[in-house]
């Protein structure tokens, strides 16, 4: 089976490449290598790499020439703060890019795995049949892409599924995100900015668990537009997460509460019909912390980014 991983040089995408390698599969990795997609994420993996943009018509030729059977799309703009600052980028990549991939699937006949997010549901606890109620430009773009997948399944009989994971964490996550930002800033003796009162709840899942669950899904899905939620089942407030992380690190995490961001969801909460096991949160945080300690070469070149340095980057 020939598999193409779009956005495979990103955080979750590179973890998925590693999962495929464990199963004896050498995928094609297609990535534009924007700021969060890095060839360093693919170190020690077995893959064929092609630099390309999912919004570009040339993607069709690449997928046709390689005779792919399945395409998994992790390629996305994913940082909520950046979507508030510049929403247009999220529409072009997350919506128009998805439509371009769907067109390729319609014309070439490959199966398509669309990676979405729990944020499309908004603040209410939701199952796979719940209505979409996005709050940010990021989640609105992802919800729109999900609906296009549904439309292509219905109108063109494209073979596709939609996967909605909860908040991922683990090695190789870009330092703008909450957990790596907290780890790195604490290692550097800096405070960690926390929006509002810090009581917003998120449901966390270790990235290697997400990769494994998606790979398992590919073997049993019916490919008729089914939606699969992948919650971690480990909901915790942001301030309590930092307390747990501080225990793991054996260090005091200095919290600085800052003005809340616009449209900030109070919680994310999903149910699922799937059965699987996940890494306990404290154990996953320990593995994540140890990875960042042992791999300064990976993150030190990245911390000049303004989204790492500033408390309220969307302003």
N, C-alpha and C positions, 0 to 999 in steps of 0.2 A: 504494500500500500504506500503510495507516494503522498506525503503530507507537507503542506506549506504552512508555516507559522508567520503570520503577519504581525509586526511589532515584536518579533522574537528576540530582539536585543534589549528589550525593556525588562522591567522588574518581574512581572508575572510571566511574561512570554519566555524569558530565559530560563525560569524555573520549569516551565513546561517542556522546553527543549531537553533539559536534563532528565525529566520524567520519561520522555520518549526514548532517549538514549538507554535508560534502564531497561526498556522493553525491546531493545534491539533495533530501534528505528532511527535512521539518519534523516532528519527533516531538511527541507529548504527553509532558510530563514530570510524573510524579506523585511527590511527595515530602512527607514529614511535616515536614521541616526540623528534625530533631533536631540535637544539637550538631555532628555531622559533615556534615550536609546543609545547604548554604548557597546562597542565591540568587547570591552573589558568584561561585560556581563556574561559573555559566551566563552570565557576562558575555560579550557579543558573540556569543551563539548565537541561532539562530532556532528557537523552540519555543513551544508553548502550555503554560503552567504551571498545575497544579492541586494545591493542598495537600490531601493525604489520607493516611490510614493504611492500609497493606496488610492490617492485621488487621480493618479495619472492613467490615461488609457493604455500606456505601455504595460501596465500590470497584466492586462488581458493576454498580451503576447507572451509574457514570462510564464504565466500559469498554463497557457496552451502548449508552449514549447516543452515544458517539464512534465506534461501529462499528469497533473496532480489529481488525486482522488478526493482529498479532503483539505479544506482550508480552515484554519482557526484564526480568528481576527482579534488579536490583543492590541492592535494599533489604535491609539486614542490619545487625545489630550485628556488628562484625568485629574488635574489639580483644581479643586473648587475655587481657591483664591485667584488663580490665574484666569479662570473663566469669568470672574467678576471684573477683573482688570481688563480682559480682552476677549469678550465672548465670540467674536467673529471666527477666531481660530478653531473654536470648538465646533462650530457649525460646519466649517469646511472639512475638517478631518473626521469628526465623529458621525456627521450626517452624510455629507456628499461622498466622503471616502467609503462609507458603508454601502451607499447606493452603487458606487462603481464596482465594488466587490460582488454585490448581488447581481449586477448586470453580467459580470464575468461568469457567475454561477449559472445564470439563466442560459447563457450562450454555450458554455463549455460542459455543463452538467455535473460539476463536482459537488460534493456535500459541503455544507457551510456551517461552522460553529461560530456563533456570534457571542462575544463576551460583553455582557452588560454590567449592571451594578445594582446593589440594593437601594441606592439613592433614588431610583426612578419611582419608588413607592411613596416617597416623602416620609413623614414622621410616624405613620400608623403601622402597627404590626400587620404583616401581609403574608398571604400565601401566593402561589403561582397564578391564581385567578383574580387577585385583587386589582383594582384600578390603579393606573399610574397617576401620580400627583407630584411631579418634580418641583423642587424649590429653587435651584440654582441654574444658571446657564449651562453648567456642566451636565447636571442630571436631566435638564430639558433636552439637550442634544442627544444624550444617550437614550432617553425615552423615545424621541423621534426616530432614531435609528432602529430601535426595537420594533416600532410600528411599521417601518418599511420592510423589515424582515418578514413580519406577519403578512403584509400585503403581497410580497413576492411569493410567499408560499401559496397564498390563496389564488392570486391572479396567474402566476406562471408555473406553479407546481415545483418551485425550487425546493430542493431537499435541505432543510435547515433546522437548527435548534438554537434556542436562546438560553444562555447561562448567566445567572445573576449572583455573583459571589458577594459576601459581606466584606468588611474592611480587611484587606490583606496586610500582613507584616512579615518581615524576615530579612535575610541577607539580600544585598544589592538594591534595596529600595532607595530612591533618590532622596537626598537630605532635606528637601522641602517638606516631606511628609512627616507626620507627627512623631512617630516612634523613632526613626533615625535622627530626626532633628533634636529630639530630647536626649538621645544617647550622645550624639556628637557635641552638642552644646554643653552638656554636663561634663564630658571629658575635657573640654576646653575651659571649664570653670565659669561658664556663662549661664545666665538665667534662661528658663524655657518659657516663652510666651504662651498663655492659655486664654482663649477667647471667653469673654463673659465671666460667669461664675465657675466654669469648668465642669458643670454637672451634665453636660450633653453626653448621652450614652451612645456607644458604638459597639458593634458585635464583631469580634476579631477572629480571624482564621489565619493560621500559619500558611505561608505561600506554597510550601511543598505539599500540604494537604489539598489545597485548591488544584494544583497541577495534577495530582493523582486522581482526584474525583472527576475532573474533566476528562482525563484519559479513559477512565472507566466508563463514563457516560457515552463516549464515542462508540463503545462496543455494544451498547444495548438500546440506544435511542432509536425511535421510529422515523425520525427525520421528517416530521410533518408539522414543524413549527412549534414543537413542545417547548415550554418554558421550564427551566430547572433552577430553583433557588439553591444556593449553597451557603447557608449561614454557618458561622462558627459555633453558635450556641453558647457564646461567652461574652455576654453583654456587660459592660462596665463603664462608669463615667470616666471622663478624661482625667479628672484629678485623682481618682482611685487607681487608674492605670499608672499614672506617674508614681504613686506611692509604691505600687507593686514593682515597677521598674527600678525605683530607687533601692528596694530591698534586694533585687537581683544584682544590681551593680555594686551594692555595698557603699553607695555614695548618697549624699544629700542632693536632691534635685531642687534647685532654686526656682520656684514658680513665680512668674510675674503675670498677673491678670491684666488683660488689655481689653479695649472696647470690642464688643462682639461684632462679628461680620454680618452684613446684610443677609436676611433670609436664612439664618443658621438653623438647621433642623435640630430639634431637641434630642431625637433618638433615631436609630435605625433598628428595625426589628423584623425578622422574617421567619416564617415556618417553611418546612419543605416536606415533600413526600419521599425524599431519598433517605437511605440508611447508610451511614458511614461513621468512621471514627475520626477524631481530630486530635492534634497535639494540645495538651493542657496549656493554657495561656502562660503560666509562669515558666514552664519548661521552654516554650517557644521564645519567650522574651530572653531567657538565659542564652539560648542558642544564637539569637539575633545579636545580643550584646557582645558575646564572645567573638562573633564574626567581625563586627565593626572594630573591636579592639585589635584583632589579628590582621586586619586588612586596611590599615591606614592609607596604603598606596592607592586604594580604590576611591576613598572619599575625600582625602585632603585636597586634590585639585578642584573639587566641586564646591567648596564652602565659601567661595567668593560670590556665589549667586545671591542676588538681592532677596530672593524668597527664603534663603537660609538666614540671612542677617537681620531682616526687618521683622518687627512685631506685627505689623498690619500691612502686608504687601499689597492688598487690594486698593488701598487709598491712593 
